Amino acid sequence: MLQGKNVVVGVAGGIAVYKVVDVVSRLKKQGANVYVIMTQSAANFVTPLTFREISGHPVVVDMWAETTNWNVEHIALASCADLFLLAPATGNMIGKIANGIADDMLSTTVMATTAPVLLAPAMNTNMYLNPIVQQNITKLTQLGYHFIEPGCGMLACGTEGVGRLPEPEAIVAKVIDMFNCKKDFAGKKVLITAGGTQEAIDPVRYIGNRSSGKMGYAIAKAAVSRGAEVTLISGPTHLTPPVGVTFQSVESAAQMRDAVLSHYSDSDIVIKAAAVADYRPQTMSPNKIKKNSATLELVLEKNPDILFELGQLKKHQILVGFAAETQQLLVHAQEKLTRKNLDMIVANDITLPGAGFNVDTNIAKLIYRDGHIEELSKMSKEELAEIILDRICI
Ligand code: PMT
């Protein structure tokens, strides 16, 4: 998502510096070129070597060090930046920037950059709430600097309150959000389902499927960053819900149905990436079933087809389904598109390597209501998520 983008990360001196190592690593994984500038006090918490290894670039600390680059270093970094992230933004560093002080490499580079600057404050609660710090933040906000709100909780100083560095995932999501100027889903309410449902057999066993939730979570994340108000209803997964979604966790198809129906009338777009169990045990044994016999028979009954019901109730909503097939992909997917009254169906042949369940990529065919089919090559689920949203928007 950040392929080829230059992100300069300015690290000021606070205990939260250790979390910024993870931020740098995550930015790299998103494809960004990351350059780190540290203050001398930040280097007391984590060594520049750590950031050099993670970012893959030399780390700049000292204004007066011998450079390998004939360019004036702070000017070179200031002008290569597509975005400047300051994390942790200490009270001291915020004060310097707000008051035009440039007395070290970091504050000098911030002054010299024309790139958008994102500050992630982290400090003791009383410091953060100090009117001088608050005034500096207001002043910088009015000047066009961007802030990500600090979190609340237990701080390193032992007190509880506001002032924690936001979680690395939230900082990276904000960075991606700032690059993603496409806000074509602003004002749209998008309901997304993800993951597989679990149908209880007894208190310890269930019928489930191999869905990891990756596809649905990728769509939710992309929709949030494009400005949508997203509700994500998910079966059990190992994933962390994307920042900014309204999240509801469910277990069974029946629970997913109730959750989906309660949000349906208020939704503009529904995308059903969840793998919903078609059948559930007719009865759930209240106690753990003992292995007393050589065979065990389970009677299964049909689950409600949630998407079919949505198709019946459809008014203004755009309905997008998925079809996971092992044979006759197009035939089955087209049949589901028509029977469930969908606007588009994302058909994935789950027998192909790199497609379908529990992998990071997918290979899909998009089938539209008018019968038109768009064949897509293998791509990451994040990329596919963007394409699905692009097509919904047209
Ligand atoms: O989660 P991942 O590991 O990333 O894997 C992604 C995925 C393979 C789960 C996803 O890409 C996918 O194909 N999801 C749909 C899987 C599925 O259940 O397909 P289906 O053909 O059985 O169902 C068709 C559509 O009806 C789906 O949108 C499904 O959510 C919906 N459905 C199905 C049954 C049911 N009882 N109620 C439903 O709403």
Boltz pocket constraint, residues with backbone or C-beta under 6 A from the ligand:
constraints:
  - pocket:
      binder: B
      contacts: [[A, 194], [A, 195], [A, 196], [A, 210], [A, 211], [A, 212], [A, 213], [A, 214], [A, 215], [A, 216], [A, 253], [A, 272], [A, 273], [A, 274], [A, 275], [A, 276], [A, 277], [A, 278], [A, 303], [A, 304], [A, 305], [A, 306], [A, 307], [A, 308], [A, 320], [A, 321], [A, 322], [A, 323], [A, 324], [A, 325], [A, 336], [A, 346], [A, 348], [A, 350], [A, 356], [A, 357], [A, 358], [A, 359]]
      max_distance: 6.0
